[in-house]
Each structure stands twice: as C-alpha cells, then as structure tokens.
C-alpha cells in the first residue's frame, strides 16, 4: 500500500503533492456489451452501461409521465448512440 501511495504522491519538504494523474491516463472507452431489445419491434441494439442507464431512465420517465425529463433523456441518448436511438426509441 505504501508503494502505491508513494507513486501517487511526491514528498516535497514534508508535504504530499498529488501527481497529475490525468496527464498519464488515457480515456477508457466503454464496451457495448449490454443487449437491449425494443419491446415493440423486437429489434435489438448493443449499449454501454451508461447508454443502458439512459435508456431505462427514459422508459421510467415515460411510465411516470415526466415528459420533460423523458425528452431530455431522449436528446442525450440520441447523441450518445444515434443508431441505437433509431432502433430502440425512434
């Protein structure tokens, strides 16, 4: 554990300074590994975890008749994955 902490911090004059982790990190791409099926058409699309969460929240907002939130979710989902949007929600 100490080695991990030492890698994250530089000890300068008795103070700990955080190294800029972002400079050394590459953004990680989410895998599209969640299959979701349109209950009306039977067509399926592969989604990332965040896309799947957006999709299910859209359905929940529709069921609760919260149409403003549903529309915001549709707008965001259509930008995240346009192909899945057309398959699942259009």
C-alpha positions as a Markdown table, in Angstrom:
| # | Residue | x | y | z |
|---|---|---|---|---|
| 1 | Unk | 0.0 | 0.0 | 0.0 |
| 2 | Unk | 2.8 | 2.4 | 0.9 |
| 3 | Unk | 4.3 | 1.8 | -2.6 |
| 4 | Unk | 1.1 | 2.8 | -4.2 |
| 5 | Unk | 0.8 | 5.9 | -2.1 |
| 6 | Unk | 4.4 | 6.8 | -2.9 |
| 7 | Unk | 3.6 | 6.5 | -6.6 |
| 8 | Unk | 0.6 | 8.8 | -6.3 |
| 9 | Unk | 2.4 | 11.5 | -4.2 |
| 10 | Unk | 5.7 | 13.2 | -4.3 |
| 11 | Unk | 7.1 | 14.0 | -0.8 |
| 12 | Unk | 8.5 | 17.5 | -1.1 |
| 13 | Unk | 9.7 | 19.2 | 2.1 |
| 14 | Unk | 7.4 | 17.0 | 4.2 |
| 15 | Unk | 4.3 | 17.8 | 2.3 |
| 16 | Unk | 2.5 | 15.5 | -0.1 |
| 17 | Unk | 1.7 | 16.8 | -3.6 |
| 18 | Unk | -0.7 | 14.9 | -5.8 |
| 19 | Unk | 0.8 | 14.0 | -9.2 |
| 20 | Unk | -1.3 | 14.9 | -12.2 |
| 21 | Unk | -2.9 | 11.6 | -12.9 |
| 22 | Unk | -4.8 | 12.9 | -15.9 |
| 23 | Unk | -1.6 | 13.6 | -17.8 |
| 24 | Unk | -0.7 | 9.9 | -17.7 |
| 25 | Unk | -4.2 | 8.5 | -18.2 |
| 26 | Unk | -5.9 | 7.7 | -21.5 |
| 27 | Unk | -9.7 | 7.9 | -21.5 |
| 28 | Unk | -11.2 | 4.5 | -21.3 |
| 29 | Unk | -13.8 | 3.5 | -23.8 |
| 30 | Unk | -16.8 | 1.7 | -22.5 |
| 31 | Unk | -17.6 | -1.6 | -24.2 |
| 32 | Unk | -21.0 | -2.0 | -25.9 |
| 33 | Unk | -21.8 | -5.3 | -24.2 |
| 34 | Unk | -25.4 | -4.9 | -23.0 |
| 35 | Unk | -28.0 | -6.2 | -25.4 |
| 36 | Unk | -31.3 | -4.3 | -25.2 |
| 37 | Unk | -34.4 | -5.2 | -27.2 |
| 38 | Unk | -37.2 | -2.9 | -28.3 |
| 39 | Unk | -40.4 | -4.4 | -26.9 |
| 40 | Unk | -42.5 | -3.2 | -29.7 |
| 41 | Unk | -40.4 | -4.0 | -32.8 |
| 42 | Unk | -38.3 | -6.9 | -31.4 |
| 43 | Unk | -35.1 | -5.2 | -32.7 |
| 44 | Unk | -32.0 | -5.2 | -30.5 |
| 45 | Unk | -29.0 | -2.9 | -30.0 |
| 46 | Unk | -25.8 | -3.2 | -28.0 |
| 47 | Unk | -25.3 | -0.5 | -25.4 |
| 48 | Unk | -22.6 | 0.6 | -23.0 |
| 49 | Unk | -23.5 | 0.7 | -19.3 |
| 50 | Unk | -24.2 | 4.5 | -19.4 |
| 51 | Unk | -26.3 | 4.2 | -22.5 |
| 52 | Unk | -28.3 | 1.4 | -20.9 |
| 53 | Unk | -28.9 | 3.5 | -17.8 |
| 54 | Unk | -30.1 | 6.4 | -20.0 |
| 55 | Unk | -32.4 | 4.1 | -22.0 |
| 56 | Unk | -34.0 | 2.6 | -18.9 |
| 57 | Unk | -34.4 | 6.1 | -17.3 |
| 58 | Unk | -36.2 | 7.3 | -20.5 |
| 59 | Unk | -38.6 | 4.4 | -20.1 |
| 60 | Unk | -39.2 | 5.1 | -16.4 |
| 61 | Unk | -39.8 | 8.8 | -17.1 |
| 62 | Unk | -42.3 | 7.9 | -19.8 |
| 63 | Unk | -44.1 | 5.5 | -17.4 |
| 64 | Unk | -44.3 | 8.2 | -14.7 |
| 65 | Unk | -45.5 | 10.7 | -17.3 |
| 66 | Unk | -42.5 | 13.0 | -16.7 |
| 67 | Unk | -42.2 | 14.1 | -20.3 |
| 68 | Unk | -39.8 | 17.0 | -19.8 |
| 69 | Unk | -37.2 | 14.6 | -18.2 |
| 70 | Unk | -38.0 | 12.0 | -20.8 |
| 71 | Unk | -37.3 | 14.4 | -23.6 |
| 72 | Unk | -34.0 | 15.5 | -22.1 |
| 73 | Unk | -33.1 | 11.8 | -21.9 |
| 74 | Unk | -34.0 | 11.2 | -25.5 |
| 75 | Unk | -31.9 | 14.2 | -26.6 |
| 76 | Unk | -28.9 | 12.9 | -24.7 |
| 77 | Unk | -29.4 | 9.3 | -25.8 |
| 78 | Unk | -29.7 | 10.3 | -29.5 |
| 79 | Unk | -26.3 | 12.0 | -29.2 |
| 80 | Unk | -24.7 | 9.1 | -27.3 |
| 81 | Unk | -25.7 | 6.4 | -29.7 |
| 82 | Unk | -27.7 | 7.5 | -32.8 |
| 83 | Unk | -28.1 | 4.0 | -34.3 |
| 84 | Unk | -29.4 | 2.5 | -31.0 |
| 85 | Unk | -31.7 | 5.5 | -30.6 |
| 86 | Unk | -33.3 | 4.8 | -34.1 |
| 87 | Unk | -33.6 | 1.1 | -33.2 |
| 88 | Unk | -34.9 | 1.4 | -29.7 |
| 89 | Unk | -36.7 | 4.7 | -29.3 |
| 90 | Unk | -37.5 | 6.3 | -32.7 |
